[in-house]
Amino acid sequence: MNPAINELFTDAHTTYSFTSESVTDAELTSIYDLVKFAPTPMNSQALRVHFVRTLEGKERLLPLLDEGNRVKSASAAAVAILAFDTEFNEFLPDHFPQVPNARDIYQDSEKRIASAREIATLQAGFFILAVRTVGLDAGPMAGFNRAGVDAEFLSGSSWRSLYLVNIGHSDPQGQRPRNPRLSAERALGWS
Ligand SMILES: Cc1cc2nc3c(=O)[nH]c(=O)nc-3n(C[C@H](O)[C@H](O)[C@H](O)COP(=O)(O)O)c2cc1C
């Protein structure tokens, strides 16, 4: 059997506490260099990532997390702020030259922002798998003050926060037992 099946799926868990082992900027960059290959509608690149990996950055971030999440991010070597770019369509002519006017499809801002969020959410799933692929552990979190994170870390940009992902090396007690998943019998339809 392909060992990646265990490493990426069946044995892989969400991590809630990490060892003190550091993670380099090169390792963090290598995560993105895999994520960028995720397939998206019209090859749209809506995901943006802001890495918080200094003590000073953590001090700014932790008060913006739900209380129960603070200790988790405090132990992570880095916290990725996954964001969507509300102006992602600017780059479409480069990334999907087959449709020269692709940028104009998103002139309506409501439609553009909804698409940005949807595409970046798809890429966020790949992000978690990419963290595991480069040999690190991931703890995704939705429990934080989005407006606060936007103001503190993304102000003056067209980026808006979506999820956080704690990244590092899982400590031996850092993972929880697997909860049951929906069975194929319940989740699949056939025709
Ligand atoms: C988008 C997303 C948001 C999550 N938000 C939180 C969170 O705010 N706090 C937390 O402790 N866990 C959070 N989780 C972790 C999930 O509860 C966990 O991934 C799930 O129970 C599966 O656990 P497992 O990987 O160990 O099987 C989140 C996971 C995802 C993917």
PDBQT file of the ligand as one rigid body, heavy atoms in Angstrom, charges set to zero:
ROOT
HETATM    1  C1  LIG A 201     -11.525  24.498   9.475  1.00  0.00    +0.000 C 
HETATM    2  C2  LIG A 201     -11.288  23.869  10.818  1.00  0.00    +0.000 A 
HETATM    3  C3  LIG A 201     -11.538  24.601  11.964  1.00  0.00    +0.000 A 
HETATM    4  C4  LIG A 201     -11.257  24.053  13.216  1.00  0.00    +0.000 A 
HETATM    5  N1  LIG A 201     -11.377  24.849  14.325  1.00  0.00    +0.000 NA
HETATM    6  C5  LIG A 201     -10.908  24.401  15.505  1.00  0.00    +0.000 A 
HETATM    7  C6  LIG A 201     -10.811  25.262  16.628  1.00  0.00    +0.000 A 
HETATM    8  O1  LIG A 201     -11.141  26.463  16.566  1.00  0.00    +0.000 OA
HETATM    9  N2  LIG A 201     -10.328  24.750  17.789  1.00  0.00    +0.000 N 
HETATM   10  C7  LIG A 201      -9.924  23.449  17.899  1.00  0.00    +0.000 A 
HETATM   11  O2  LIG A 201      -9.464  23.044  18.974  1.00  0.00    +0.000 OA
HETATM   12  N3  LIG A 201      -9.999  22.595  16.843  1.00  0.00    +0.000 NA
HETATM   13  C8  LIG A 201     -10.465  23.037  15.656  1.00  0.00    +0.000 A 
HETATM   14  N4  LIG A 201     -10.507  22.199  14.554  1.00  0.00    +0.000 N 
HETATM   15  C9  LIG A 201     -10.015  20.801  14.710  1.00  0.00    +0.000 C 
HETATM   16  C10 LIG A 201     -11.112  19.739  14.417  1.00  0.00    +0.000 C 
HETATM   17  O3  LIG A 201     -11.963  19.576  15.523  1.00  0.00    +0.000 OA
HETATM   18  C11 LIG A 201     -10.384  18.424  14.066  1.00  0.00    +0.000 C 
HETATM   19  O4  LIG A 201      -9.644  18.657  12.879  1.00  0.00    +0.000 OA
HETATM   20  C12 LIG A 201     -11.338  17.259  13.828  1.00  0.00    +0.000 C 
HETATM   21  O5  LIG A 201     -12.028  16.928  14.993  1.00  0.00    +0.000 OA
HETATM   22  C13 LIG A 201     -10.600  16.021  13.311  1.00  0.00    +0.000 C 
HETATM   23  O6  LIG A 201      -9.659  15.569  14.227  1.00  0.00    +0.000 OA
HETATM   24  P1  LIG A 201      -8.582  14.443  13.799  1.00  0.00    +0.000 P 
HETATM   25  O7  LIG A 201      -7.776  15.021  12.693  1.00  0.00    +0.000 OA
HETATM   26  O8  LIG A 201      -7.749  14.163  15.010  1.00  0.00    +0.000 OA
HETATM   27  O9  LIG A 201      -9.358  13.236  13.377  1.00  0.00    +0.000 OA
HETATM   28  C14 LIG A 201     -10.795  22.707  13.313  1.00  0.00    +0.000 A 
HETATM   29  C15 LIG A 201     -10.570  21.979  12.150  1.00  0.00    +0.000 A 
HETATM   30  C16 LIG A 201     -10.801  22.549  10.905  1.00  0.00    +0.000 A 
HETATM   31  C17 LIG A 201     -10.480  21.731   9.658  1.00  0.00    +0.000 C 
ENDROOT
TORSDOF 0
